Amino acid sequence: MEKEAKVAAHQTGHNSGVIHSGIYYKPGSYKAINCVAGRRELVQFAKEHNIPHDICGKIIVATEESELAHMNKVFNNGKANDVEGIELIDAKKIKEIEPYCEGIAGIWVPCTGIIDYTDVANKYVELIHQKFNGSKVLTNQEVKSFVNHEDKVEVITQNNKYTAKYVITCGGLQADRLAKAQGKKSDTEIVGFRGDYYDLTDKGMKKVKNLIYPVPNPKFPFLGVHYTRMIKGGTECGPNAVFVFDREGYSKTAFSAKDTLNAFTFGGTWKFFKKHWRFGMDEYRGAFSKPYFLKRLQKLIPSLESDDIVSSRCGIRAMALAPEGEVIDDFKIEYSHRAIHVINSPSPAATASLAYGNEIATISGTYFKLG
């Protein structure tokens, strides 16, 4: 059941369209294992179903000496995660790959690619209808509540009622609310972070060939502003990461009283802000100041000018917070009566979607005793 009129209306359809390699993630984590396996499966899936994609590769670039230690850690993570083909590169090699990029060292990640995840999601729907007799993806079915019975669960939407033996929820920005509506007393709260993008203009397009990323700051759960060529044309720059007052509000002034109240009555939100307030202020400056956003982009491409970029779209990322304000940075499932709730499925969830699907199927087979 999908609450919107179409699938991929939120995070899946608003992300940067990158097929992630698996290089960043802690070895042994769900994210690391499922990203690498899921990427390979996704690429094969795209080939099999003629979904446009391009394994163009990307570079992760260090511009300061202070970034080299973490860059090497990222590289070692990639090796431990069996990310194929990665190599450390010097300033000369950076220039060969991306002539306008300036850096002192970097990592070449040849297995990174680009795709449109809306195309992927629509293909999933098509195959669900074709391959599984009686299976359907129902749109315009926002789940409002659940009624638990000993041998079943009633699922109440805005215009219908369904009876299920078992329920699996995976609601993204609404994941915590779905779990709580079914009776699960979760200690996790979803908060939204908006990512604003700029597009390169025709003048700026020549300055980026494929994908250019900074070395991420290990203190924050974001990868930093980067350059991404899009599979359907154009190149994006961004995103930043700004706390939102509306989980599904795709504008800089969007406001939801319910979402704001939920966020600010959860102690973990305040603890997160206390730890990261300087980062938050910096992100807000970038959201409302093109010159400041440009300055951040110039760290990788110093020759980028104001008329090389134009304000574009945004996306909202669901971030799960624990009561102590810590970011839950891996896959998280919670259980309740005849139900499995995917509370947190952070990036690279789109890349890993097939692998995560297999993981959920295995878990549900055990939990629901389906064999």
C-alpha positions in Angstrom: 0.0 0.0 0.0 1.4 3.4 -1.1 -0.2 6.5 0.4 0.6 8.7 -2.7 -0.9 8.5 -6.1 2.4 7.1 -7.4 5.4 5.2 -6.0 8.7 6.9 -5.3 7.0 10.2 -4.5 9.3 11.1 -1.6 12.9 10.0 -0.8 13.2 7.5 -3.6 12.2 10.0 -6.3 14.1 13.0 -4.8 17.5 11.5 -4.2 20.6 12.1 -6.3 20.3 8.9 -8.3 23.7 7.5 -7.4 24.4 3.8 -7.4 26.6 3.8 -4.3 29.7 1.6 -4.2 29.7 0.7 -0.4 33.0 2.4 0.3 32.0 4.6 3.2 30.3 2.1 5.5 31.6 0.4 8.6 32.8 -3.1 7.7 30.3 -5.8 8.8 27.4 -3.4 9.1 24.1 -4.1 7.3 24.7 -1.0 5.2 28.1 -2.2 4.0 27.0 -5.8 3.3 23.8 -4.9 1.6 25.1 -2.0 -0.4 27.8 -4.0 -2.1 25.5 -7.0 -2.7 22.6 -4.7 -3.6 24.6 -2.6 -6.0 25.7 -5.6 -8.0 22.2 -7.0 -8.0 20.8 -3.6 -9.0 23.2 -3.2 -11.9 22.3 -6.6 -13.2 18.6 -5.8 -12.7 19.0 -2.6 -14.7 20.7 -4.4 -17.5 18.1 -7.2 -17.6 15.2 -4.7 -17.8 16.8 -2.0 -19.9 16.7 0.7 -17.3 19.0 3.6 -18.3 22.1 3.6 -16.1 25.8 4.4 -16.4 28.7 3.0 -14.3 30.7 6.1 -14.8 32.8 6.1 -11.6 33.5 8.8 -9.1 36.3 10.5 -7.3 36.5 11.3 -3.6 38.8 14.3 -3.2 40.9 15.6 -0.3 41.7 19.3 -0.6 43.5 19.6 2.8 46.2 17.6 4.7 43.8 17.3 7.6 41.4 15.2 5.4 44.0 12.5 4.5 43.6 10.3 7.6 39.9 10.0 7.1 40.3 9.5 3.4 42.6 6.6 4.1 40.0 5.2 6.5 37.3 5.4 3.8 39.7 3.6 1.4 40.4 0.9 3.9 36.7 0.5 4.6 36.2 0.0 0.8 38.8 -2.7 0.7 37.3 -4.5 3.7 33.8 -4.2 2.1 35.1 -5.8 -1.1 34.5 -2.7 -3.2 36.1 -3.6 -6.5 38.6 -1.5 -8.4 39.1 1.3 -5.9 42.5 3.0 -5.9 44.3 5.9 -4.2 45.2 8.7 -6.6 47.3 11.7 -6.6 46.7 15.3 -7.7 47.8 14.6 -11.3 45.4 11.7 -11.6 42.5 13.8 -10.2 43.2 16.3 -13.0 43.1 13.5 -15.6 39.7 12.3 -14.4 38.2 15.8 -13.6 40.2 18.5 -15.2 38.6 21.4 -13.2 38.8 19.7 -9.8 41.6 20.7 -7.4 42.8 18.3 -4.8 46.0 16.9 -3.1 44.9 13.3 -3.1 41.8 11.2 -3.7 40.1 7.8 -4.3 39.0 6.6 -7.6 35.8 4.5 -7.3 35.1 3.0 -10.7 32.0 0.9 -9.7 29.9 3.9 -8.7 27.1 4.7 -11.2 24.0 6.8 -11.8 20.4 5.8 -12.4 16.9 7.2 -11.9 15.3 5.4 -8.9 11.8 6.3 -10.0 12.4 4.1 -13.0 13.6 1.3 -10.8 10.5 1.7 -8.5 8.1 1.7 -11.4 9.8 -1.5 -12.8 9.3 -3.1 -9.4 5.6 -2.3 -9.5 5.3 -3.7 -13.0 7.1 -6.9 -12.1 5.0 -7.4 -8.9 1.9 -7.2 -11.0 3.3 -9.5 -13.7 5.1 -12.2 -11.8 3.1 -12.8 -8.6 -0.5 -13.8 -9.2 -2.9 -11.8 -7.1 -0.2 -9.3 -5.8 -0.9 -5.6 -6.2 0.6 -2.3 -5.4 -2.3 -0.1 -4.3 -1.8 3.6 -4.5 -3.8 6.4 -2.7 -3.9 4.1 0.3 -2.6 6.1 3.3 -2.7 3.9 6.4 -4.5 5.7 9.2 -4.7 3.0 11.9 -4.5 -0.7 12.7 -6.8 -3.0 14.7 -5.0 -6.0 16.1 -6.8 -9.4 16.5 -5.3 -12.6 17.7 -5.0 -14.2 14.2 -5.0 -11.1 12.0 -4.5 -7.3 11.7 -7.0 -4.9 10.2 -5.3 -2.1 8.2 -7.4 1.0 7.9 -6.7 3.5 5.1 -8.4 6.7 4.3 -10.9 5.0 2.0 -10.8 1.2 2.7 -10.2 -1.5 5.2 -7.9 -4.6 4.6 -7.4 -7.7 6.6 -4.0 -9.2 6.8 -2.4 -12.2 8.5 0.9 -10.4 8.6 2.1 -6.8 8.0 5.4 -5.3 7.0 5.8 -1.5 7.0 8.5 0.5 5.5 7.3 4.1 5.6 10.4 6.2 5.2 9.6 9.7 6.6 6.5 8.2 8.3 8.1 4.9 9.5 8.0 5.7 13.2 4.3 6.7 13.0 3.3 3.5 11.3 5.0 1.5 14.0 3.4 3.5 16.8 0.0 3.3 15.1 0.2 -0.5 15.2 1.0 -0.4 18.9 4.8 -0.5 19.0 6.3 1.7 21.7 9.4 2.7 19.7 12.0 4.9 21.3 13.1 6.1 17.8 11.9 9.3 16.3 12.2 10.3 12.6 13.3 13.8 11.9 13.6 15.2 8.4 16.5 17.0 6.8 16.1 18.9 3.5 18.8 18.8 0.9 18.8 21.7 -1.5 20.4 21.3 -5.0 21.8 23.6 -7.6 22.0 22.7 -11.3 25.0 23.5 -13.4 24.2 25.9 -16.2 25.3 25.3 -19.8 28.3 27.4 -19.0 29.2 25.3 -15.9 28.5 21.9 -17.4 32.0 21.6 -18.9 33.6 21.7 -15.5 32.2 18.3 -14.3 32.5 15.1 -16.2 30.8 12.6 -13.8 30.8 12.5 -10.0 33.0 14.5 -7.6 32.7 14.0 -3.8 34.6 15.6 -0.9 36.1 13.5 1.9 33.2 13.4 4.3 33.5 15.0 7.8 33.5 12.0 10.2 31.7 14.1 12.8 28.5 14.4 10.7 26.1 11.8 9.1 26.2 13.5 5.7 28.6 13.2 2.7 29.0 16.9 2.1 28.1 18.9 -1.0 29.1 17.1 -4.2 28.7 17.1 -8.0 26.5 14.4 -9.6 25.9 13.9 -13.3 22.3 12.8 -13.8 21.3 9.9 -16.0 18.6 11.9 -17.8 20.8 14.9 -18.4 22.3 17.8 -16.4 24.6 17.9 -13.4 23.5 18.6 -9.8 25.5 20.3 -7.0 24.6 19.6 -3.4 22.9 18.8 -1.2 23.2 20.6 2.1 21.3 19.2 5.2 18.8 21.5 6.9 16.4 20.4 9.6 12.8 20.7 8.3 9.6 21.7 10.1 7.5 19.6 7.7 8.6 16.0 6.9 7.2 16.3 3.4 7.4 20.0 2.7 9.5 20.6 -0.4 10.1 24.3 0.1 12.3 26.4 2.4 9.4 27.8 4.3 7.2 24.7 4.6 5.7 24.1 8.1 3.7 21.4 9.7 2.5 21.9 13.3 2.3 18.1 13.8 5.8 17.4 12.5 7.3 20.3 14.4 5.6 19.3 17.7 6.7 15.7 17.3 10.3 16.8 16.7 10.5 19.2 19.6 8.8 17.1 22.2 11.4 14.3 21.6 14.4 14.8 23.8 16.7 13.3 21.3 16.1 16.2 18.9 17.4 18.7 21.4 20.4 16.6 22.3 21.2 16.3 18.6 21.0 20.0 18.1 23.2 20.6 21.2 25.9 18.4 19.7 25.7 19.8 16.2 24.5 23.4 16.4 27.5 24.9 14.6 27.0 22.4 11.8 23.3 23.3 11.7 23.9 27.0 11.5 26.4 26.5 8.7 23.9 24.4 6.7 21.2 27.1 7.1 23.5 29.7 5.8 24.0 27.6 2.7 20.3 27.1 2.3 19.5 30.9 2.1 22.8 32.2 0.6 23.8 31.3 -3.0 27.3 32.9 -2.5 27.9 30.8 0.6 26.7 27.6 -1.1 29.0 28.5 -4.1 31.9 28.9 -1.7 31.4 25.4 -0.5 31.3 24.1 -4.0 34.5 26.0 -4.9 36.4 23.9 -2.4 36.4 21.1 -5.1 36.2 23.3 -8.2 37.8 26.7 -7.4 36.9 28.1 -10.9 33.2 27.7 -10.4 31.4 31.0 -10.7 27.9 32.3 -9.7 26.6 32.1 -13.2 27.7 28.4 -13.4 24.9 27.3 -11.0 21.2 27.9 -10.7 18.9 27.0 -7.8 17.1 23.7 -8.4 15.0 21.1 -6.5 15.3 19.6 -3.1 14.8 16.3 -1.3 14.0 15.3 2.3 15.9 12.6 4.1 14.5 10.6 7.0 16.9 10.5 9.8 16.3 8.2 12.8 17.3 9.6 16.2 17.8 7.7 19.4 16.7 9.2 22.8 20.3 10.4 23.5 20.4 12.3 20.2 22.6 9.8 18.4 21.9 9.2 14.7 20.8 5.6 14.1 23.1 5.1 11.1 22.2 1.5 10.1 19.2 -0.6 9.1 16.8 -1.0 12.0 13.7 -3.3 12.3 11.3 -3.5 15.2 8.6 -6.1 15.8 5.0 -6.0 17.1 1.8 -8.1 16.8 2.0 -10.0 13.5 4.1 -7.1 12.1 7.6 -6.1 11.1 8.4 -2.4 11.0 11.4 -1.1 9.1 12.0 1.9 11.2 15.3 3.0 9.6 16.6 2.3 6.1 19.1 5.1 5.5 21.2 5.7 2.4 22.3 3.6 0.5 18.8 2.1 0.8 17.9 2.8 -2.9 21.1 1.2 -4.1 20.6 -1.7 -1.7 16.8 -2.1 -2.2 17.0 -5.6 -3.7 19.4 -6.8 -1.1 17.3 -5.2 1.7 14.2 -6.9 0.2 15.9 -10.3 0.5 16.9 -9.5 4.1 13.4 -8.5 5.0 12.0 -11.6 3.3 14.4 -13.8 5.3 13.6 -12.1 8.6 9.8 -12.3 7.9 10.1 -16.0 7.1 11.6 -16.6 10.5 9.5 -14.2 12.5 6.2 -15.2 10.9 7.3 -18.8 10.9 6.6 -19.1 7.1 9.4 -21.5 6.5 
